[in-house]
Amino acid sequence: MTRRWLGVVLGALVWVSCARAPQAIREGSSLPTSGVWTVNRALAVLQSGIDSEDPSLRTAAFVAWISSGDPSAAAIVARAANDPSPIVQRALARQFPQRFSAPLQSRVSSDPIALAWLAFSGETVASSDSSTPDLLIRSLQGDKRSERQLLERIADGWVPADSGFFELMSQMKLEGLGQAFLDGVERSEAEVQVSMALVAFSLGMGGAENVLTKLLDDAEDPADHFWAIEAMVRSRVRHSMGWLRQGRKSSDHALALYFRLALASFGEEGPGVVLEAIKTGDRDTRAWAIECLAWMFEDRPLPREMIAILQGSARDETGVVRLRAAQLISDKFGLQYVPLIRRPVGGEPDSVSLFVAGRWLAKNSGVDP
């Protein structure tokens, strides 16, 4: 099975509760609490992130720093564009296509999916190879011959086992694409069949739901069901509602709960199921519940009493839970309500610290020395 094709999970474990009173912090070392951030400390945390050997942390740091709009970000553009990790390159191409179009294309051995994301965003990308990603790049720029070849390649099942490829394809508008993915399911390797069916379903192909359901029921990896649910929610695939409703009848309690949380994100379940999952679910379910809560209240205020619950989640032992909670707290209540957990001096920042540093820098750039 390909990796989950809608998003990269960032985060590492952070130790020691932040409930105790703030203590003196050595500049550029341990992480400050929300009330004692400075520009220099935020920059030190972000610098520590881009120095990490973990590509997910580097991605979070580069994105947070560049998104802040701080003038200091100009100095890291070349380093970011030349990062060897496809995870970093793809994130830059997706979020800052104009800024990174030339740097990514001029580097040695650019990731082809990153270049495809540039083309998807309307950037001009040179491509002459015959690989499937290169056909995709030219198809995104309106090359009719490449479009035909790409559809034929997909229908024959000749697709890369790459999560980024399927994520991009699920967002592409090309006549015949959904049918090509559906036709290619049986001809493709087993590791990509669920992803093939999922793209066909997300593009609204008739018959794709039954194919997807059968593949998931027969899958050896039980995790396939869970990431397929996540994909439907994150892509806001409205025609998946029937599939989600059927899924909540599953005899597998954990799976049924995941389906119910997905339905809650579309307003078809009340907040009670979400709050219960945040408090009592396993770590993946806790993170998923917070994400679904954010979708539920995307266009309306979150009740103030939720602050304490989410602050508890922001101190969770699991990085992705902390990150989801911190993002929601920041968006709905303000960055100052995000609790940070202190780390030992010299320890790497986690994804929450990088997120907060970037947000804080965006709000306070030029205010504090």
Long-range contacts (C-beta under 8 A, 24 or more apart in sequence): 1-191, 1-192, 1-194, 1-195, 1-219, 1-221, 1-223, 1-224, 2-161, 2-162, 2-163, 2-166, 2-191, 2-192, 2-195, 3-163, 4-163, 4-227, 4-230, 4-231, 5-163, 5-164, 5-165, 5-166, 5-167, 5-170, 5-195, 5-198, 5-231, 6-167, 6-227, 6-230, 6-231, 6-234, 6-235, 7-230, 7-234, 8-56, 8-59, 8-87, 8-91, 9-56, 9-320, 10-56, 10-57, 10-59, 10-60, 10-319, 10-320, 10-323, 10-351, 11-56, 11-318, 11-319, 11-320, 11-322, 11-323, 11-350, 11-351, 11-352, 12-54, 12-57, 12-319, 12-348, 12-350, 12-351, 13-317, 13-318, 13-319, 13-350, 14-319, 14-322, 14-341, 14-343, 14-350, 14-352, 14-353, 15-341, 15-343, 15-344, 16-341, 16-342, 16-343, 16-344, 17-315, 17-341, 18-315, 18-339, 18-340, 18-341, 18-342, 19-315, 19-339, 23-342, 26-345, 29-345, 29-346, 30-342, 30-343, 30-344, 30-345, 30-346, 30-347, 31-340, 31-341, 31-342, 31-343, 31-349, 31-353, 32-340, 33-339, 33-340, 33-342, 34-335, 34-336, 34-337, 34-338, 34-339, 34-340, 34-356, 35-336, 37-356, 37-357, 37-360, 37-364, 38-368, 38-369, 39-70, 39-361, 39-364, 39-365, 39-366, 39-367, 39-368, 39-369, 40-368, 40-369, 41-357, 42-357, 42-358, 42-360, 42-361, 42-364, 43-70, 43-72, 43-357, 43-361, 45-349, 45-353, 45-354, 45-357, 46-354, 46-357, 46-358, 46-361, 48-348, 48-349, 49-348, 49-349, 49-353, 49-354, 49-357, 50-76, 50-79, 50-80, 52-348, 54-348, 55-83, 55-85, 55-87, 55-88, 56-87, 56-351, 57-348, 57-349, 57-350, 57-351, 57-354, 58-83, 58-85, 58-88, 59-85, 59-87, 59-88, 59-91, 60-351, 60-354, 60-355, 61-349, 61-354, 62-88, 62-91, 62-92, 63-91, 63-92, 63-95, 63-358, 64-354, 64-355, 64-357, 64-358, 64-359, 64-361, 65-358, 65-361, 66-92, 66-95, 66-96, 66-99, 67-95, 67-358, 67-362, 68-358, 68-359, 68-361, 68-362, 68-365, 69-362, 69-365, 70-361, 70-362, 70-365, 71-365, 77-103, 78-103, 81-107, 82-107, 86-111, 86-113, 86-114, 86-164, 89-114, 90-114, 90-117, 90-164, 93-117, 93-118, 93-121, 94-121, 97-121, 97-122, 97-123, 98-123, 101-125, 112-137, 113-162, 113-164, 113-165, 113-168, 116-140, 116-165, 116-168, 117-164, 117-168, 120-168, 120-171, 120-172, 132-158, 132-159, 132-160, 132-165, 133-160, 133-165, 136-165, 136-168, 136-169, 136-172, 139-172, 139-174, 140-172, 147-174, 150-174, 151-176, 151-177, 151-180, 152-180, 154-180, 154-181, 154-183, 154-184, 155-179, 155-180, 155-183, 155-184, 155-187, 156-184, 156-187, 157-184, 157-185, 157-186, 157-187, 157-188, 157-189, 157-192, 157-196, 158-184, 158-188, 159-184, 159-188, 159-192, 159-196, 161-189, 161-191, 161-192, 163-195, 166-192, 166-195, 166-196, 166-198, 166-199, 169-199, 170-198, 170-199, 170-202, 170-203, 170-231, 170-235, 171-235, 177-203, 178-203, 178-204, 178-205, 178-208, 179-205, 181-205, 181-208, 182-207, 182-208, 182-211, 185-211, 185-215, 194-219, 194-224, 194-228, 198-228, 198-231, 201-237, 201-240, 201-243, 202-231, 202-232, 202-235, 202-237, 202-240, 204-239, 209-242, 209-243, 212-243, 213-243, 222-255, 225-255, 225-258, 226-255, 226-258, 226-284, 226-288, 229-258, 229-259, 229-262, 230-262, 230-288, 232-262, 233-262, 233-265, 233-266, 233-291, 233-292, 233-295, 238-266, 241-266, 241-268, 244-268, 254-282, 254-285, 257-281, 257-285, 258-285, 258-288, 261-285, 261-288, 261-289, 261-292, 262-292, 264-292, 264-293, 264-296, 265-291, 265-292, 265-295, 265-296, 266-295, 267-296, 271-296, 275-309, 278-309, 278-313, 279-309, 283-316, 283-317, 283-318, 283-320, 283-321, 284-320, 286-313, 286-316, 286-318, 286-321, 287-318, 287-320, 287-321, 287-324, 290-321, 290-324, 290-325, 290-328, 291-324, 293-328, 294-324, 294-327, 294-328, 294-331, 297-332, 301-332, 302-328, 302-332, 302-333, 304-333, 306-332, 307-333, 307-337, 311-337, 311-338, 311-339, 314-338, 314-339, 314-352, 315-339, 315-341, 319-350, 319-351, 319-352, 320-351, 322-350, 322-351, 322-352, 323-350, 323-351, 323-352, 323-355, 326-352, 326-355, 326-356, 327-355, 330-355, 330-356, 330-359, 335-359, 335-360, 335-363
